[in-house]
Amino acid sequence: MQADWTKTSLALPPEGTPVEFLLDERDCPMRGVYAIGRFESRWNNYAPTSVHRWREVATGSAPSRALASPGMNMPLHTRRNPDARGGFLGLAIGAA
């Protein structure tokens, strides 16, 4: 059974929580994780101000970040670095 939807304006999920979330003006939920103060999907991350509501999902339902076979080095995730010149993405490299 899915959890009830929570308006982002009322509360945010705990750090590292797998979630389903709805962006403003959208009706199709996205799955991801709430981490580092942002809703992260497989392909992008969104500030809480752009997310209308969210709900917690069962562990393992969030998209996997590691798509390569074990032992391969690959980017685990990218994150915009506003401190970097031009705000380019920084890569976190590690074993999948």
HELIX and SHEET records of a PDB file:
HELIX    1   1 PRO A   48  SER A   50  5                                   3    
HELIX    2   2 ARG A   85  GLY A   87  5                                   3    
SHEET    1   A 6 THR A   6  LYS A   7  0                                        
SHEET    2   A 6 VAL A  51  GLU A  56 -1                                        
SHEET    3   A 6 THR A  17  LEU A  23 -1                                        
SHEET    4   A 6 MET A  30  ALA A  35 -1                                        
SHEET    5   A 6 ARG A  38  GLU A  40 -1                                        
SHEET    6   A 6 ASN A  45  TYR A  46 -1                                        
SHEET    1   B 2 ASN A  73  ARG A  80  0                                        
SHEET    2   B 2 LEU A  89  ALA A  95 -1                                        
END                                                                             
